[in-house]
Amino acid sequence: MSFWYIFFILLIALLCILPVLKKCSQEILVISVTIVVILISGLRNNIGSDFQTYMLLYDTFSKGTEVGAEIELSFQYLSHLLGMMDFKYQTIFVIYSSIIIGGMYLGYKSYFGDFYVGIMLGMMLYFTYNSTGGFWWGMNCIRQAAAMSVVFAGARFLYENRVKYFLLSVLVASFLHYSALVSLPAVFLKNCNLNRKYVIITLFCSLFVTYIGLSKTFVMYGIEIMTSVIGKYEAAVLLVTAGDKSFSYMSFVYVFMYLFSFYMVKQGKDNYKIIFNLSTVFIIMRILTSFSLGGPSIQYILHRFEVYYLPFFFIHVCLGLLNFSRRFKPFFGGWVITMLFIAILAFLTLETIASVGGEETILIEPRYPGENIKYDYNIDLF
């Protein structure tokens, strides 16, 4: 655990001093952090519940063996190509980590431009998000995490109203993971003029129907239909039993973050409407699937569809935190409070990492005991 404590402490310290640096120094620092995190993620050894699975899949596909696994052809062909060049399995983690972390950086840069404080703040929200779609999750579900980052990087075409290119980015992402097609409605959502009053009403109605268990009924019915149509996740659905609680309390944290930014950002630049719309879609989807079910597999499925809208939620929260900090004179006073908030998120993430590793600590859902969390590296790529 000591590695992860140092990891988050250093990231928070760098983010804290970033506003006082010159623009060129900010750029160097943010790019350097991105590269270092890519290496940390890509060279990890045996971290993540899916690490062994991908290692075995790579060994299979690198030899040109075709199996009936539900794995996209992009992964199979890439593994076979790397195998022909005598690369070892660790290379696949480096490549996917580069896509995941690099795509997140490009996605933030496409919105914030040269405002590196905003880019770094967004990256920190991603690193400290302790649920499906965050950094830790990205070291497990590498294919979908890569697809999410490609869609987010391609969002620049939404901002520029170049819809065809955004659709192309979604298509590319779907080759990494089929679920990327869930992001297609963003093309239509970007132009919607959501009434802020109705948004709040919808949000609290979603909380209510989820709390009383109604959303569980509808969501599970929808999952059963989809699994019968696309032929995936049937085994996970069969594992569903009654959950031990009706609502995931961490969702209250995300609702608070959304409402905070909702209040702090009344209007933004031209592209803010897109951010607001897509972050609203995320929080509603998050609420409606924030219930407990038996069987660990199904917990991943519940939140796999919302992750493509998660980065826009991060930008929305970024804008709220930045506006909050600017209300203080000097700015650094508000920035310190913002850093305390990021530190709290980092602490919750550390608690989650500890809990999935089976350590005695506060247990935060989802919990999968026995997962390896001790950081070890492997630089044997050839």
C-alpha positions, -999 to +999 in steps of 0.1 A: +000+000+000+029+024+006+034+028-031-001+040-037+001+064-007+032+079-022+016+079-057-014+100-046+005+123-022+030+133-050+002+139-075-017+161-050+015+180-042+022+186-079-013+197-085-011+221-055+019+240-069+008+239-105-010+273-106+021+292-095+043+278-123+048+294-157+029+281-186+058+262-202+066+246-169+030+236-164+029+219-198+061+200-191+049+189-157+015+177-169+029+158-198+056+143-176+029+132-151+009+116-179+040+097-192+049+085-157+014+073-150+014+055-184+046+037-174+033+029-139+001+014-153+017-003-184+046-019-165+026-031-136+030-068-128+001-089-117-021-060-105-058-062-113-083-091-113-081-094-151-043-093-153-038-131-155-067-134-179-052-109-204-018-125-200-032-159-210-053-144-238-022-127-252-002-159-250-031-176-269-037-150-296+000-142-301+004-178-314-024-172-339-047-195-320-084-187-325-107-194-296-144-188-290-138-160-265-159-129-268-128-107-274-127-080-301-107-088-332-085-057-325-071-074-294-066-107-312-049-092-342-027-069-321-016-098-299-008-119-330+012-090-345+032-084-313+037-122-310+052-123-346+077-096-335+086-116-304+071-091-279+060-105-246+026-101-229+037-071-209+037-051-241+000-053-245-005-036-211+019-008-221+000-002-254-034-002-237-022+020-208-009+045-234-043+046-251-061+049-218-041+076-200-030+093-233-066+095-244-077+110-212-050+137-215-061+145-251-097+146-241-091+172-214-067+192-236-094+193-263-116+212-239-092+232-218-067+239-245-035+253-229-051+257-195-030+230-179-044+236-144-078+224-157-062+195-175-043+183-144-073+188-122-094+166-146-067+139-146-067+139-108-105+134-107-099+104-130-071+091-109-091+094-076-125+081-089-129+049-070-156+033-091-162+019-125-145+041-151-117+054-129-079+047-130-080+016-108-108+001-129-088+009-160-061-015-148-087-043-149-110-037-178-083-025-202-103-029-234-133-009-223-111+017-206-092+022-239-125+026-258-137+051-232-106+072-237-108+071-275-144+084-273-133+111-249-104+121-271-127+122-301-150+146-282-131+175-297-150+169-329-183+174-310-170+208-298-160+217-333-193+204-347-176+179-369-200+151-362-187+127-389-153+126-373-168+120-338-187+091-352-155+078-367-138+079-333-168+060-318-164+034-346-126+031-338-134+028-301-160+000-308-132-021-323-115-019-289-148-027-270-182-031-285-199-011-257-185+022-272-216+023-293-234+035-262-218+069-267-236+075-301-265+094-285-240+121-276-244+134-312-280+142-305-276+152-268-250+179-276-277+202-290-303+197-264-313+227-243-319+211-209-340+231-185-321+233-153-352+231-131-364+200-149-329+185-146-330+189-108-365+174-107-353+144-128-323+139-106-343+137-074-370+115-090-342+092-101-329+090-065-364+082-053-372+054-077-338+039-071-341+041-033-375+023-034-361-004-057-381+004-088-351+012-110-336-022-101-367-039-116-365-019-149-327-021-152-325-059-147-354-064-171-334-043-197-302-063-191-320-096-196-334-084-229-300-071-241-281-103-230-306-123-250-301-101-280-264-097-281-255-130-265-232-117-238-232-116-200-258-144-196-236-161-170-234-129-150-272-124-151-277-159-137-256-149-107-280-121-097-295-125-062-311-100-039-287-073-028-280-066+009-288-029+006-309-008-018-285+021-026-248+026-030-238+054-006-209+065-028-234+077-053-244+104-029-208+117-032-211+119-070-246+135-067-231+161-044-202+167-069-227+172-097-250+196-077-220+215-065-209+221-101-245+227-111-246+256-086-211+270-092-213+270-131-243+289-143-229+292-178-197+286-196-181+289-230-198+277-261-190+240-255-202+241-219-237+230-230-222+198-243-204+192-210-235+199-190-258+177-211-234+147-211-225+150-174-263+151-166-267+119-186-239+103-166-253+112-132-288+100-140-275+067-153-252+064-123-282+070-099-305+046-117-279+018-114-268+025-079-283-005-062-268-037-047-270-070-064-255-104-056-227-117-078-196-095-085-198-098-123-232-080-125-218-050-106-195-043-134-222-046-160-245-021-142-220+007-146-204-002-179-228+019-200-224+051-181-186+053-183-185+069-217-202+099-202-180+099-171-152+121-184-177+149-192-188+147-156-152+152-146-149+183-168-182+196-152-168+191-117-135+207-128-153+238-139-172+239-106-140+236-085-122+262-106-150+287-102-151+280-065-113+287-062-116+319-082-141+333-057-112+335-032-087+364-031-060+353-036-069+323-058-045+301-040-067+302-008-096+286-027-071+262-045-060+248-011-096+240-002-100+223-036-068+203-029-084+191+004-114+179-016-091+160-040-072+146-010-105+132+004-112+115-029-077+101-029-082+088+006-115+070-004-096+055-034-068+043-011-094+027+012-109+010-018-075-003-030-069-016+005-103-033+008-099-051-026-066-063-014-083-078+017-066-055+042-083-046+075-098-012+067-131+005+060-149-015+033-161+004+003-181-012-025-174-028-048-152-052-028-134-081-044-112-097-017-079-112-027-069-090-056-032-082-058-025-045-049+012-046-041+030-027-069+056-046-087+069-038-122+079-059-152+101-043-179+106-076-198+089-066-231+110-087-256 
